[in-house]
Amino acid sequence: MDTRTIQTLIEQGLPGAEVLVEGADGVHFEARVVSAAFAGKLPLARHRMVYATLGELMGGAIHALSLRTLTPEEAARAG
């Protein structure tokens, strides 16, 4: 598994999202996902939305995925 594939899957599943995925070992990844679709949702719901874009890859080809999920407004405040 590679970062570009994960990024593409998340972007396809959450249209308009700004996605950055890192992970050099091919099984452990970190993703920062900024999406207006996260507005009004708790962190667990946001994470489930991202996991849904990856389907069966989670727990298989993707052993671990650390997520930072933000709305565009939260991302602007975070700098």
Sequence and secondary structure as in RCSB ss.txt:
>XXXX:A:sequence
MDTRTIQTLIEQGLPGAEVLVEGADGVHFEARVVSAAFAGKLPLARHRMVYATLGELMGGAIHALSLRTLTPEEA
ARAG
>XXXX:A:secstr
  HHHHHHHHHHHSTT EEEEE SSSSEEEEEEE GGGTT  HHHHHHHHHHHHGGGBTTTB EEEEEEE HHHH
HHH 
